[in-house]
Amino acid sequence: MHPEYGQALQSSVGSLRPAGLEQAVARVLLTTDAAKEPPITGDRKVTKGVKILLGDPKKAIIRLALPMVVAMSFQTLYNLADAIWVSGKGPDSLSAVGFTFPFFFLAMALANGIGVGGGSAISRRIGANDRIGADKVATHSIVASLLCGGVTCVVMLILLPRAMEFMGAGSALRLSIHYSRIIFLGMPFLFFNASAVSVLRSEGDAKRAMVAMALGGVLNIILDPIFIYGLDLGVVGAAIATILSMFLTTLLTLYWLLIQKKT
């Protein structure tokens, strides 16, 4: 055998010593474990809500579900409070609120759908330790909700007069159109609030989400008699009170998300 070939063979055999094998196996195991870990991007600061999400699943379900039940209950108060307060203005005023009910809840379902979809994507990225991805999803969710709110507003303002006439509004048609037009002018607020509240819930901050939704319902109950009877605006006053309560809720969620920045 040529001397150079012999030296190469000895070098190859020497690289297979037990110590060399142990080092190689250790490198493979470290690489495998690193591959199993989710990528960590962005700021690793963990909020209290995120700790709830990543903690005990049983406790997380209870601590997230109860505030959501309360919040959803308050969300239904908008039109219910309007109906109760305007009933003193006569049957036509009450009918105006009643004819707007189906369209309002249809818009609310669409707004909540966008919020729930965005919240689900945010939670998955939080679970993957991808804060930058979660921020991007939150931004896209809010932008999509504002766009859908604007489109819903335009479509409803165009179709509602014919739709209510077709439904047989009769003598309540004029009041129904006045009430519904003001309500649907505030659709961007409704859609934004749904997405903003969903962003809070998706990172485990269900309490602030509950406060935001409860605030809107309570404000509407307080403002309704002021605008309906105090300012003598009737059913139009009920619509203005509803939109104003949504707007104030929007200011609160904007403060939490953009100024306080504790999410």
ABEGO torsion letter per residue (X at the ends): XBAAAAAAAAAAAAAABAAAAAAAAAAAAAAAAAAABBBBBEBABBBAAAAAAABBAAAAAAAAAAAAAAAAAAAAAAAAAAAAAAAAAEAAAAAAAAAAAAAAAAAAAAAAAAAAAAAAAAAAAAAAGBAAAAAAAAAAAAAAAAAAAAAAAAAAAAAAAAAAAAAGAEAAAAAAAAAAAAAAAAAAAAAAAAAAAAAAAAAGBAAAAAAAAAAAAAAAAAAAAAAAAAAGAEAAAAAAAAAAAAAAAAAAAAAAAAAAGAX
